[in-house]
Amino acid sequence: MREGLLFPGVVLLVLMIVFAFAPLPNAPTGTVSQNYPLIVHPPAFPYSEQTPISLQWTGGTGNTWVQVLPCAQSNCSDVKPRTAVTEPIAVYGPSALGNGSQGALTIWVSTTESLLIVTNSSVSLSVTVTWNEMPEFGLLWEILTVVGILLAIGGMVLPERGAPRGHGRRLHYFHWRHHPFALPPHLPSAGLLCPGCGLADIPTEEDYCPRCHAPLPRASTIVPGPPSSNAPPPPRPARPRGPDMAYTGPGATAGNGNGNGATSTPTSTAAEAGAGAAGAAAAAAAAAGAPAKKRVAVNKTKVAGQSLSVADPDPLRPWRVMKGLGFEPAEALVFTREDPEILKENYHLEPSQVFIVSRSEGERTISPSESDRIADLADQHFRGHAGGVVILTDPNYFVTHGGFDMLRRLVLAIQDHARDQKGTFILGFNPGVFTPDQRLQLEERMRKVV
């Protein structure tokens, strides 16, 4: 609202100032001769009290002169000669005199008085009088100046509420663009490793490898961590004993070289080792029987209206991000080349929510060249599912068939729809398929998922 009033007000004021110092001319023309002087009346709406006028004449001889005389009366009867003019007229006040067959002169006159132009030429001279202002538009000029002042004041006083689209985002863009977006701590940072094909970082909730469908070892889900603060301390190692310190029984004495006896401490190395093993077993049992840490629900409203960049070679990472942020399957719309059966089995996404990006024809396929249709479908999904999510993966396929510029236009369009409808846009891609400059352009206004 402020920009909508302040900008036109300042523009009007600047234009009024420019035309006040460089006014447009008003140039009436006529003829004047020795017997027929020319009367020039003042402007109907004078813009100022004093103004310069320019007089140009043509059609005379070398002895021709032209004189401009101000008049006190509108018909110039006070200075108008009754006979033919042969000599310049002497008057009290400003006057101007020019010589030559053609020429020009300038004189400052009052805009409330008429002017009389006389000459000694027996033939008619063509005369052009130019007022160096535009008096016909003087009133309009004043109105536009007042309007410009009111608009400028309104733009400075009115609140910022109702700013144009994207204004607030531009103001706060540099505040968060350099802060990477991290997933909540309960999401696993590293997943399983497939023993069949070697695919790494598989989500821990998977039972089969998404590439070769080999069963995953569930034992690998236990990731060793730091020892718990509640676990008992490890057993202290037994102190070594020499041959002269061997214990033979309660109250037994050991002789030394001098024949003196000493009572030994009733401590056994075997007993200490057994106690240590028992303590370790108890700690392991307590750790195994401890209940699993409860997952905390993610507040997905923290990413409402934002776009997330998931740059990871793992093709399933975007779906883990979606699930980790707490989006329900019904809130998602997907454009991908992933197998829809895997998405349905592992993430409960219905086939109606998944569009396969492909050049082949099918019921739920969409061509990479239909970027406008993809953007429209994303907009309709955001409008029909408040706070929903749109996921786009395999963007390199769009580059292959339509070029990088088309992909960038599509990404920007979905970002705008997500921002306007308070939804979330997730772009998943393999960072190795784009150049650093292309990746910088794709992630320009996105928060990076690390």
Salt bridges, closest charged atoms under 4 A:
GLU3 OE2 - HIS167 ND1 3.36
GLU160 OE2 - HIS167 NE2 2.86
ASP201 OD1 - ARG320 NH1 3.22
ASP207 OD1 - ARG218 NH1 3.75
ASP312 OD2 - ARG317 NH1 2.80
GLU331 OE1 - LYS300 NZ 2.68
GLU370 OE1 - ARG373 NH1 3.66
ASP379 OD1 - ARG383 NE 3.15
ASP379 OD1 - HIS417 ND1 3.82
ASP416 OD1 - ARG419 NH2 3.35
ASP420 OD2 - ARG165 NH1 3.58
ASP420 OD1 - ARG419 NE 3.53
GLU443 OE1 - ARG439 NE 3.13
GLU444 OE1 - ARG408 NH2 2.99
